[in-house]
Amino acid sequence: MAIDCHAHVFTRDLPLADSRRYTPDYDATVSQYLAMLDATGSRLGVLVQPSFLGTDNSYLIAALQGVARRLRGIAVVDPDIGLERLQMMAAEGVVGIRLNLLGKVDPVLSRPVWRRHLADLADLGWQVEVQVEARRLPNLLPPLLAAGVQVVLDHFGKPSPELGVDDPGFRYLLTAGASGRLWVKLSAPYRNGRAGRTIAMAAVPLLKQALGVDHLVWGSDWPHTQFETAVTPKVARDLLDSWLPDPRERQTVLADAPARLFGFGRSSTAGGHSGSGSA
């Protein structure tokens, strides 16, 4: 029962965010995504709101409707959204929010609006998924973890392409694993520069030791926006076998850990995930 924990769906005619780093010129629909899952041996998936759609999560919600038992969603919202709207999204299968901070300044998480927002997310049992350069993690992780939410870092925590696992921010990530509320996605090594695959191979044993294999999940990053010609879903899946040759560890990363984190196996209205036993 493999679970793909990182993918995006969209169509080229959707309204796009004014500030964006990428503009798609093709469609990546939920039916195409489900077909990809079927073809590559995954049953379940997690749809992550792409940054170029901003906070308009309507296409994401529509994709989840009718397939809530098979898919979960990670939305992008403003911090003043309010608990009632979050609860409505939870009923549709959304289990967390995404902070894609690439090209943006760090949010001031000590502000009252953010404290209320994070408290609402913690009450719902939602996660906060973060895409940001590892060097910025020492500023961001402490207030997020202190808020009581599960924190999920995209793409190996995005260590510096030049420094790799010697990036001080990545090393800080490893120390934060003791909280029991930090998770890392083994996904998209190509987003960590030309040495991404080498970095991934070096990062996995360190992440296993610091966080535990039960706090690692895998994602295809379908449809590999900006890297469509550099990777295929099959290649993305096969890479995991090289990182985790032990089939028992792959079972944990592909099925057991993400089922717990994303709340698969329970009603989507139950609200988010259960976290880990140490949380």
Backbone bond lengths (Angstrom), bond angles and torsions (degrees), N, CA, C in turn:
res aa  C-N    CA-C-N  psi(-1)  N-CA   C-N-CA  omega(-1)  CA-C   N-CA-C  phi
1 M - - - 1.464 - - 1.525 109.28 -
2 A 1.344 116.71 62.02 1.458 121.04 -176.34 1.527 111.24 -66.33
3 I 1.324 115.31 144.52 1.466 122.15 -178.46 1.528 108.86 -122.95
4 D 1.315 115.62 123.65 1.459 122.56 175.17 1.527 107.21 -90.34
5 C 1.318 117.30 115.49 1.466 121.16 -169.61 1.519 115.08 -98.22
6 H 1.329 117.84 10.27 1.466 117.88 -179.92 1.520 110.07 -157.24
7 A 1.329 116.15 107.41 1.463 121.77 176.59 1.522 108.59 -154.18
8 H 1.320 115.73 164.27 1.464 121.55 -178.81 1.527 109.62 -130.30
9 V 1.320 116.43 145.33 1.463 120.91 171.58 1.523 108.57 -127.49
10 F 1.344 115.21 146.20 1.460 120.54 -177.37 1.519 108.43 -172.60
11 T 1.316 116.15 167.81 1.458 122.20 167.97 1.521 107.76 -129.24
12 R 1.307 115.51 154.83 1.468 119.76 -172.68 1.526 113.17 -69.52
13 D 1.337 117.29 -16.38 1.468 119.81 -176.82 1.523 113.19 -94.66
14 L 1.319 118.38 5.57 1.464 120.70 179.47 1.527 110.68 -73.19
15 P 1.340 117.66 150.86 1.474 119.57 174.24 1.524 110.08 -61.57
16 L 1.313 116.20 134.58 1.459 120.92 -175.76 1.528 110.96 -108.15
17 A 1.318 115.49 152.32 1.454 120.97 177.34 1.522 109.83 -65.45
18 D 1.319 116.44 143.03 1.467 120.32 -179.71 1.518 111.55 -61.20
19 S 1.322 116.31 -43.83 1.472 120.35 178.78 1.524 107.96 -99.12
20 R 1.313 115.92 107.25 1.460 120.54 -178.48 1.519 108.92 -146.75
21 R 1.332 114.48 155.58 1.459 120.59 -179.29 1.525 111.98 -100.88
22 Y 1.335 116.61 -5.47 1.469 120.22 -172.10 1.520 108.66 -153.93
23 T 1.329 116.43 141.97 1.459 122.73 176.02 1.516 108.42 -126.75
24 P 1.333 118.53 114.41 1.471 119.78 -177.25 1.520 111.42 -72.50
25 D 1.340 115.88 146.50 1.466 120.71 175.80 1.529 110.55 -119.22
26 Y 1.326 116.59 25.37 1.462 122.06 178.70 1.527 108.12 -152.13
27 D 1.321 116.29 170.94 1.452 122.10 179.77 1.524 110.09 -103.67
28 A 1.317 115.73 142.93 1.462 122.42 172.54 1.529 106.12 -131.71
29 T 1.307 116.78 89.37 1.461 121.97 -170.91 1.527 111.12 -89.56
30 V 1.331 114.62 165.42 1.459 118.74 179.68 1.521 111.14 -66.41
31 S 1.322 118.66 -34.03 1.465 119.79 177.60 1.526 110.76 -65.54
32 Q 1.325 116.83 -38.64 1.460 119.91 175.92 1.521 110.71 -65.14
33 Y 1.316 115.95 -39.52 1.457 119.41 179.72 1.527 111.51 -64.80
34 L 1.321 116.80 -45.09 1.458 119.77 178.89 1.525 111.13 -62.27
35 A 1.322 116.78 -37.58 1.472 120.02 176.74 1.516 110.58 -64.03
36 M 1.338 116.95 -38.89 1.456 120.06 177.02 1.528 110.77 -63.92
37 L 1.323 117.33 -42.70 1.463 119.77 177.27 1.525 110.57 -57.98
38 D 1.322 115.92 -46.74 1.462 120.01 -179.30 1.527 111.23 -60.37
39 A 1.327 116.00 -40.12 1.461 120.39 -175.39 1.526 112.41 -72.85
40 T 1.325 117.18 -24.02 1.466 120.08 -175.51 1.519 113.13 -109.91
41 G 1.324 117.40 8.15 1.454 120.24 172.40 1.509 116.04 85.54
42 S 1.323 117.74 16.39 1.456 120.88 174.69 1.517 108.91 -102.95
43 R 1.313 116.19 143.18 1.459 120.03 -179.68 1.528 111.85 -100.13
44 L 1.338 116.30 -36.82 1.452 121.49 -171.47 1.523 109.92 -120.77
45 G 1.340 116.38 159.56 1.454 119.39 -177.93 1.519 112.83 -151.93
46 V 1.319 114.47 161.69 1.464 122.71 177.88 1.519 108.23 -122.78
47 L 1.320 116.06 121.54 1.456 122.49 179.10 1.520 109.42 -95.66
48 V 1.313 115.78 126.55 1.458 122.71 -178.33 1.527 108.53 -109.34
49 Q 1.326 116.21 127.20 1.452 120.33 178.62 1.525 110.66 -56.71
50 P 1.338 118.69 121.32 1.471 119.62 178.82 1.517 111.30 -71.86
51 S 1.323 115.79 148.12 1.459 120.10 -174.25 1.517 112.24 -62.23
52 F 1.341 117.70 -31.62 1.464 119.12 -174.82 1.525 112.99 -73.53
53 L 1.333 118.19 -6.91 1.468 120.74 174.36 1.524 111.73 -97.58
54 G 1.320 117.38 -1.35 1.457 120.18 176.03 1.515 112.44 60.70
55 T 1.347 116.29 -140.03 1.462 121.66 -177.22 1.528 112.81 -95.70
56 D 1.313 117.71 9.48 1.467 120.65 174.81 1.524 107.98 -85.22
57 N 1.332 115.74 95.44 1.456 121.82 -175.74 1.525 113.22 -92.29
58 S 1.325 117.58 14.51 1.464 119.82 -172.89 1.524 112.61 -63.55
59 Y 1.331 117.95 -37.89 1.463 119.54 -180.00 1.526 109.98 -70.03
60 L 1.317 117.03 -38.72 1.461 121.25 176.30 1.524 110.57 -60.59
61 I 1.324 117.10 -47.63 1.464 121.08 -179.33 1.520 110.30 -62.32
62 A 1.329 116.58 -43.31 1.468 119.60 179.22 1.524 110.72 -61.50
63 A 1.329 116.96 -36.65 1.463 120.09 179.48 1.518 111.37 -66.05
64 L 1.332 116.74 -34.37 1.457 120.55 -178.76 1.525 112.22 -75.16
65 Q 1.310 117.25 -29.62 1.459 120.48 -175.13 1.525 110.69 -63.51
66 G 1.290 115.25 129.43 1.455 120.71 178.86 1.505 113.81 89.70
67 V 1.347 117.63 -15.31 1.465 120.26 179.03 1.524 109.97 -129.19
68 A 1.334 116.93 29.86 1.465 120.95 -174.11 1.522 112.49 -60.78
69 R 1.318 116.97 -28.03 1.469 118.37 179.79 1.523 111.44 -75.41
70 R 1.319 116.55 -16.84 1.463 119.91 -177.23 1.522 112.45 -104.94
71 L 1.326 117.66 -24.13 1.460 121.25 -175.03 1.521 110.63 -129.64
72 R 1.315 114.97 151.59 1.457 122.83 168.80 1.524 107.50 -124.63
73 G 1.332 116.21 165.28 1.451 120.01 -177.02 1.513 112.79 -130.89
74 I 1.336 114.68 148.18 1.465 123.04 172.46 1.519 106.64 -120.08
75 A 1.326 117.10 118.48 1.458 122.56 -172.89 1.521 111.45 -99.45
76 V 1.339 115.03 164.29 1.465 122.34 170.65 1.518 107.17 -114.32
77 V 1.320 116.95 123.55 1.459 121.11 -174.90 1.520 109.92 -136.35
78 D 1.336 115.15 162.58 1.453 120.86 169.86 1.520 108.80 -81.59
79 P 1.331 118.52 148.77 1.468 119.16 -175.67 1.523 114.55 -66.68
80 D 1.321 117.89 -15.28 1.458 119.92 179.29 1.526 112.43 -94.59
81 I 1.322 118.46 19.78 1.456 122.40 -174.28 1.524 112.54 -61.88
82 G 1.288 118.87 -35.14 1.458 121.53 179.33 1.519 112.84 91.28
83 L 1.327 115.03 151.14 1.460 121.67 -174.27 1.524 112.59 -65.69
84 E 1.335 118.22 -38.49 1.467 120.06 -175.94 1.522 111.53 -60.63
85 R 1.325 117.72 -43.66 1.472 120.07 179.66 1.519 111.07 -68.83
86 L 1.318 116.92 -35.24 1.460 119.32 176.08 1.522 110.63 -63.71
87 Q 1.316 116.75 -39.96 1.466 120.35 178.83 1.526 111.04 -64.04
88 M 1.319 117.14 -37.67 1.461 120.61 177.08 1.524 110.43 -63.34
89 M 1.328 116.49 -40.25 1.458 120.03 178.83 1.530 110.81 -68.60
90 A 1.321 116.58 -36.26 1.464 120.19 177.74 1.524 110.87 -60.44
91 A 1.323 116.21 -37.18 1.453 119.89 179.55 1.523 112.82 -65.40
92 E 1.332 116.55 -19.39 1.466 121.21 179.61 1.528 112.20 -95.51
93 G 1.326 117.69 -2.53 1.458 119.47 177.99 1.512 115.11 108.80
94 V 1.327 118.50 8.04 1.460 121.57 175.15 1.522 108.32 -80.24
95 V 1.334 116.72 134.59 1.458 120.97 -175.92 1.530 112.71 -126.12
96 G 1.328 117.13 8.50 1.450 118.34 179.90 1.510 111.77 179.73
97 I 1.335 115.08 175.99 1.458 121.44 177.21 1.518 109.15 -119.40
98 R 1.314 114.68 160.34 1.459 120.28 177.89 1.518 110.12 -116.57
99 L 1.309 115.38 135.32 1.457 122.44 169.46 1.517 107.09 -110.24
100 N 1.315 116.32 98.20 1.466 120.39 175.25 1.521 106.29 -95.09
101 L 1.315 115.62 102.08 1.462 121.29 -171.17 1.516 113.41 -102.69
102 L 1.321 117.82 8.42 1.457 119.65 177.38 1.525 109.36 -63.19
103 G 1.302 116.59 127.40 1.455 120.93 -179.02 1.516 114.38 76.23
104 K 1.337 117.51 9.28 1.459 121.51 -179.87 1.524 109.31 -125.60
105 V 1.317 115.10 162.09 1.464 119.44 176.01 1.518 109.03 -81.35
106 D 1.317 115.91 157.37 1.457 119.89 178.12 1.522 110.05 -65.30
107 P 1.332 118.23 135.38 1.470 119.65 173.64 1.526 109.94 -68.10
108 V 1.323 115.25 148.59 1.471 120.12 178.14 1.523 106.72 -86.71
109 L 1.311 116.15 92.58 1.458 121.19 -171.29 1.520 112.94 -72.75
110 S 1.329 117.19 -8.61 1.464 120.49 176.61 1.526 112.56 -83.51
111 R 1.328 117.97 -9.31 1.465 120.56 179.92 1.528 109.63 -66.08
112 P 1.337 117.49 148.91 1.469 120.18 -178.27 1.524 113.55 -55.64
113 V 1.353 117.78 -38.78 1.460 119.38 -178.08 1.523 110.59 -63.73
114 W 1.318 116.31 -37.21 1.465 119.59 178.54 1.520 111.29 -73.85
115 R 1.313 118.40 -38.18 1.468 120.11 178.79 1.526 110.51 -62.63
116 R 1.340 116.42 -42.26 1.470 119.16 177.40 1.516 110.77 -64.37
117 H 1.332 115.94 -43.40 1.457 120.76 -178.46 1.523 111.24 -61.80
118 L 1.318 117.01 -47.24 1.455 120.23 -179.68 1.522 111.42 -65.56
119 A 1.332 117.10 -34.40 1.463 119.84 176.43 1.530 110.65 -64.82
120 D 1.339 116.67 -39.95 1.471 120.10 176.74 1.526 110.88 -62.67
121 L 1.323 115.97 -43.37 1.467 119.81 179.83 1.525 110.78 -62.97
122 A 1.333 116.25 -41.10 1.461 119.88 178.74 1.523 110.58 -64.49
123 D 1.329 117.69 -40.15 1.459 121.08 179.37 1.529 111.28 -63.21
124 L 1.339 116.30 -36.21 1.455 120.65 179.05 1.531 112.64 -76.80
125 G 1.323 116.84 -14.23 1.462 120.14 -173.80 1.507 113.01 77.46
126 W 1.343 116.42 20.77 1.455 121.04 -178.28 1.528 111.21 -81.03
127 Q 1.305 114.16 163.24 1.455 121.79 175.67 1.526 110.55 -104.85
128 V 1.314 115.74 160.69 1.462 122.37 171.78 1.524 106.52 -116.32
129 E 1.315 114.98 113.45 1.463 120.82 179.28 1.523 108.28 -94.84
130 V 1.320 116.68 131.36 1.455 121.49 -172.52 1.524 110.14 -123.64
131 Q 1.329 115.61 127.38 1.460 120.83 167.72 1.525 107.60 -113.23
132 V 1.316 115.44 113.26 1.457 120.75 -176.42 1.521 107.81 -162.61
133 E 1.319 116.20 153.97 1.455 120.31 176.40 1.532 109.60 -62.19
134 A 1.333 115.60 141.39 1.464 120.42 -176.01 1.525 112.37 -57.57
135 R 1.331 117.16 -32.01 1.473 119.56 -177.25 1.524 112.14 -61.45
136 R 1.342 117.78 -18.51 1.468 121.08 -177.82 1.533 112.29 -94.57
137 L 1.306 117.24 -5.23 1.464 120.29 -175.82 1.534 113.91 -63.93
138 P 1.340 120.44 -36.11 1.472 118.44 179.79 1.523 113.54 -59.73
139 N 1.312 117.43 -24.54 1.460 120.76 177.90 1.519 112.32 -85.38
140 L 1.324 117.31 -28.29 1.460 121.40 -171.11 1.526 113.99 -98.38
141 L 1.319 116.98 -38.45 1.460 118.50 -173.36 1.528 113.99 -66.20
142 P 1.333 120.47 -42.90 1.467 118.05 -176.16 1.526 114.24 -56.25
143 P 1.352 120.40 -49.47 1.469 117.48 179.95 1.527 113.38 -68.33
144 L 1.322 117.76 -31.40 1.459 119.29 178.14 1.525 110.96 -67.44
145 L 1.314 116.60 -47.06 1.461 119.62 -179.73 1.523 110.89 -67.46
146 A 1.335 117.07 -35.51 1.464 120.03 178.64 1.522 111.88 -65.48
147 A 1.334 116.88 -25.01 1.462 120.97 -179.95 1.520 112.38 -74.63
148 G 1.325 117.28 -11.36 1.457 119.90 176.99 1.506 115.22 89.46
149 V 1.338 117.94 9.10 1.458 120.61 178.47 1.528 109.65 -90.81
150 Q 1.334 115.29 158.20 1.453 120.38 168.64 1.537 107.16 -78.22
151 V 1.312 117.32 136.70 1.462 122.24 -179.61 1.530 107.88 -115.47
152 V 1.330 115.19 129.06 1.461 121.35 -178.62 1.525 107.77 -120.34
153 L 1.323 116.64 122.00 1.458 121.47 -178.66 1.520 110.08 -98.41
154 D 1.315 115.78 129.52 1.461 121.72 178.48 1.521 111.40 -73.00
155 H 1.342 115.23 148.55 1.465 124.10 160.96 1.530 113.42 53.07
156 F 1.345 114.36 55.27 1.469 121.23 176.67 1.525 113.14 65.59
157 G 1.333 117.71 14.43 1.459 120.03 -176.84 1.512 113.69 82.09
158 K 1.333 117.06 5.46 1.460 124.40 176.73 1.531 113.50 50.51
159 P 1.342 116.93 60.75 1.471 118.62 172.41 1.520 111.37 -65.63
160 S 1.299 116.38 159.59 1.458 122.40 179.25 1.524 110.39 -58.89
161 P 1.340 118.40 133.17 1.466 119.91 176.44 1.520 112.75 -59.41
162 E 1.315 117.32 -29.06 1.458 120.85 -179.20 1.532 111.79 -81.36
163 L 1.323 117.09 -39.74 1.467 120.60 -174.83 1.526 113.13 -93.47
164 G 1.315 116.84 -24.07 1.454 120.19 -178.49 1.521 112.01 58.42
165 V 1.334 116.68 -134.71 1.463 119.99 -176.40 1.520 112.40 -72.21
166 D 1.325 117.84 -7.08 1.464 120.80 174.80 1.531 112.29 -86.62
167 D 1.319 116.75 -1.33 1.462 121.82 174.96 1.538 108.16 -57.65
168 P 1.347 118.73 124.18 1.465 119.98 179.83 1.523 112.78 -57.23
169 G 1.332 116.94 -32.13 1.458 119.13 177.31 1.518 112.24 -66.27
170 F 1.323 116.88 -39.15 1.462 120.26 176.60 1.518 110.09 -66.14
171 R 1.319 116.99 -40.53 1.460 120.34 178.16 1.532 110.45 -63.41
172 Y 1.340 116.57 -36.11 1.460 119.25 175.60 1.529 110.40 -64.46
173 L 1.316 116.83 -42.37 1.471 121.72 176.41 1.528 110.07 -50.85
174 L 1.314 117.09 -44.84 1.461 120.85 -177.74 1.526 110.94 -61.30
175 T 1.324 117.82 -39.09 1.468 119.82 179.96 1.516 111.47 -68.93
176 A 1.336 117.34 -28.93 1.466 121.16 -178.57 1.523 112.12 -74.64
177 G 1.321 117.28 -11.12 1.457 119.69 179.33 1.508 113.57 -61.26
178 A 1.333 117.67 -22.74 1.461 121.08 -179.38 1.516 112.61 -64.23
179 S 1.327 118.23 -17.51 1.466 121.21 -180.00 1.522 111.99 -65.29
180 G 1.338 117.49 -25.95 1.459 120.83 -175.74 1.508 113.72 77.45
181 R 1.330 117.36 -0.11 1.469 120.68 -179.04 1.525 112.20 -117.29
182 L 1.319 116.85 14.71 1.455 121.05 -179.37 1.524 109.72 -110.49
183 W 1.331 115.22 131.89 1.457 123.14 179.80 1.531 108.43 -127.47
184 V 1.316 116.69 152.52 1.467 121.15 178.91 1.520 108.91 -131.78
185 K 1.332 115.07 136.51 1.462 121.19 175.57 1.524 110.26 -89.04
186 L 1.313 115.63 124.75 1.460 121.42 171.46 1.521 106.41 -84.49
187 S 1.300 116.27 91.43 1.463 120.18 -171.20 1.516 110.18 -153.53
188 A 1.327 114.97 152.05 1.469 123.86 167.98 1.523 114.38 46.45
189 P 1.334 118.82 59.15 1.474 118.50 177.66 1.522 112.87 -59.37
190 Y 1.345 117.04 -24.99 1.464 120.43 179.29 1.515 112.67 -64.68
191 R 1.314 118.16 -15.14 1.464 120.35 177.48 1.528 111.74 -83.96
192 N 1.319 116.04 0.60 1.468 120.80 175.90 1.524 111.30 -110.30
193 G 1.330 117.18 30.66 1.454 121.46 174.50 1.516 113.30 89.15
194 R 1.319 115.59 -179.63 1.461 121.30 -176.37 1.519 112.32 -63.30
195 A 1.306 116.28 -27.58 1.465 120.21 178.32 1.520 112.08 -89.61
196 G 1.334 116.92 15.63 1.458 120.97 -173.16 1.520 114.20 -55.73
197 R 1.337 117.16 -41.84 1.468 118.51 -178.29 1.525 111.02 -68.81
198 T 1.319 116.80 -37.50 1.460 120.25 176.85 1.521 110.40 -65.05
199 I 1.320 116.18 -42.42 1.464 120.92 178.16 1.525 110.00 -61.67
200 A 1.334 116.77 -43.69 1.455 120.49 -179.73 1.522 111.57 -59.55
201 M 1.325 116.01 -45.08 1.456 120.15 -178.77 1.523 111.15 -62.10
202 A 1.336 116.64 -36.94 1.465 120.04 178.69 1.520 112.15 -76.61
203 A 1.336 116.51 -29.43 1.468 120.69 -174.97 1.518 112.62 -76.30
204 V 1.332 117.69 -35.84 1.462 120.12 -171.78 1.526 112.99 -58.13
205 P 1.331 120.59 -49.87 1.473 117.57 179.49 1.520 113.50 -62.58
206 L 1.328 117.48 -33.26 1.461 120.32 177.55 1.526 110.92 -67.87
207 L 1.326 116.86 -41.08 1.455 120.84 178.38 1.527 111.30 -66.79
208 K 1.315 116.43 -40.13 1.459 120.11 177.56 1.523 111.01 -59.40
209 Q 1.314 115.94 -43.82 1.459 120.04 -177.58 1.526 111.70 -69.18
210 A 1.332 117.24 -40.43 1.463 121.30 -173.19 1.526 113.03 -82.94
211 L 1.338 117.19 -39.04 1.452 120.78 -175.26 1.524 112.90 -104.66
212 G 1.327 116.37 -25.32 1.455 120.37 -171.44 1.509 109.48 92.57
213 V 1.325 116.32 141.85 1.458 119.41 -178.45 1.523 111.17 -63.15
214 D 1.336 117.26 -22.23 1.464 121.22 -179.87 1.525 112.62 -78.44
215 H 1.341 117.16 2.47 1.467 121.02 173.35 1.525 111.30 -117.83
216 L 1.312 115.53 22.31 1.460 122.47 174.29 1.521 109.01 -117.73
217 V 1.333 115.79 138.25 1.464 121.17 176.74 1.525 107.79 -133.45
218 W 1.330 115.19 163.55 1.463 120.48 -176.03 1.528 110.00 -116.04
219 G 1.351 115.47 146.67 1.457 120.16 175.94 1.516 111.24 -139.90
220 S 1.328 116.13 143.11 1.467 120.60 -179.92 1.522 112.62 -76.63
221 D 1.354 116.29 -26.45 1.469 122.42 -173.38 1.530 111.44 65.31
222 W 1.316 117.03 21.89 1.476 121.32 177.68 1.517 109.77 -59.51
223 P 1.353 119.03 139.36 1.466 129.36 2.25 1.541 113.18 -94.17
224 H 1.338 115.92 31.13 1.474 121.81 172.92 1.537 111.14 61.51
225 T 1.313 117.00 48.24 1.461 121.58 -175.67 1.525 111.27 -51.16
226 Q 1.307 115.06 133.17 1.464 126.31 -176.88 1.529 112.78 74.90
227 F 1.330 117.31 -8.29 1.468 120.89 179.22 1.532 110.00 -130.21
228 E 1.323 116.06 28.94 1.466 120.47 -173.56 1.528 112.94 -59.64
229 T 1.313 117.69 -32.39 1.461 119.96 -178.33 1.527 112.81 -92.77
230 A 1.317 116.92 -3.41 1.462 120.39 -175.41 1.518 113.56 -96.74
231 V 1.327 117.28 -14.62 1.462 119.97 -174.31 1.523 108.67 -154.08
232 T 1.316 116.15 157.11 1.464 123.02 174.68 1.521 108.23 -124.78
233 P 1.332 118.14 162.12 1.470 119.20 176.31 1.521 113.20 -56.63
234 K 1.338 117.21 -37.61 1.458 119.74 179.51 1.518 111.36 -65.00
235 V 1.335 116.61 -43.20 1.464 119.95 177.85 1.528 110.03 -62.20
236 A 1.327 116.38 -42.97 1.462 120.22 179.84 1.521 111.21 -59.44
237 R 1.327 116.00 -41.10 1.473 119.54 179.24 1.530 111.34 -71.96
238 D 1.325 117.35 -40.93 1.460 120.13 -177.96 1.528 111.80 -64.49
239 L 1.328 117.22 -30.06 1.463 119.72 178.93 1.524 111.39 -59.23
240 L 1.324 116.41 -34.16 1.457 118.75 -179.19 1.523 111.39 -61.27
241 D 1.335 116.80 -35.77 1.463 119.59 179.20 1.527 111.78 -62.85
242 S 1.332 116.60 -33.77 1.465 119.27 178.43 1.524 111.21 -74.57
243 W 1.333 116.95 -32.26 1.464 119.87 178.58 1.523 111.73 -75.51
244 L 1.341 115.01 -36.20 1.466 120.37 -176.78 1.529 108.95 -129.38
245 P 1.319 118.46 82.21 1.462 120.24 -178.73 1.534 113.45 -69.01
246 D 1.329 118.01 -19.45 1.456 121.76 179.09 1.533 109.26 -76.01
247 P 1.341 119.16 117.51 1.466 120.81 -177.45 1.522 113.29 -62.65
248 R 1.315 117.72 -27.21 1.468 119.45 178.68 1.522 110.30 -69.99
249 E 1.321 116.56 -38.63 1.463 119.16 176.88 1.521 111.02 -68.38
250 R 1.326 116.89 -37.49 1.473 119.11 177.51 1.524 110.28 -64.33
251 Q 1.318 117.68 -38.45 1.456 120.66 177.12 1.525 110.64 -59.24
252 T 1.325 115.77 -41.21 1.464 119.65 178.93 1.519 111.00 -64.04
253 V 1.330 116.61 -47.89 1.465 121.19 -175.11 1.524 111.71 -72.01
254 L 1.319 117.02 -36.83 1.464 120.89 -176.45 1.526 113.32 -82.79
255 A 1.322 117.60 -25.67 1.463 118.37 -171.57 1.524 113.24 -132.96
256 D 1.322 117.20 -60.16 1.460 119.24 -169.76 1.526 112.75 -64.92
257 A 1.339 116.75 -50.38 1.467 119.99 -177.75 1.529 112.33 -65.18
258 P 1.344 119.73 -48.47 1.464 118.13 -179.41 1.525 113.46 -68.43
259 A 1.336 118.31 -29.73 1.471 119.32 176.94 1.520 109.77 -60.84
260 R 1.320 116.67 -40.12 1.461 121.04 178.89 1.530 111.16 -71.87
261 L 1.325 116.58 -45.27 1.459 120.39 -176.14 1.522 112.61 -64.61
262 F 1.323 117.09 -43.29 1.463 121.08 -173.76 1.523 113.52 -98.49
263 G 1.316 117.37 2.51 1.455 119.87 173.60 1.512 115.17 75.32
264 F 1.316 118.81 25.87 1.447 120.07 175.51 1.522 109.11 -71.51
265 G 1.319 115.11 145.41 1.454 120.08 -177.99 1.509 113.08 94.48
266 R 1.363 116.38 -5.47 1.458 120.94 174.91 1.514 108.55 -125.92
267 S 1.316 116.21 163.33 1.460 121.05 176.61 1.509 109.49 -59.74
268 S 1.359 116.60 139.45 1.466 119.84 179.15 1.516 111.83 -64.04
269 T 1.349 118.20 -20.76 1.458 120.63 -179.94 1.513 111.71 -81.23
270 A 1.335 117.17 -3.52 1.454 119.52 179.15 1.519 111.67 -69.00
271 G 1.338 116.49 -20.98 1.452 120.05 173.85 1.507 112.99 93.24
272 G 1.335 116.99 89.27 1.452 121.00 169.53 1.513 113.72 71.49
273 H 1.335 114.91 -148.49 1.447 122.70 -171.28 1.508 109.59 -118.21
274 S 1.307 115.42 169.59 1.451 119.83 -179.34 1.515 112.76 -93.69
275 G 1.344 116.96 -10.03 1.451 119.43 -177.98 1.521 110.55 72.48
276 S 1.321 116.07 -163.83 1.452 120.79 -179.21 1.509 110.41 -103.98
277 G 1.305 115.00 166.57 1.438 119.06 179.57 1.514 112.88 -63.73
278 S 1.321 118.06 -22.46 1.460 120.93 -178.26 1.502 112.51 -91.66
279 A 1.349 117.91 -3.06 1.460 119.99 -176.65 1.521 110.89 -77.66
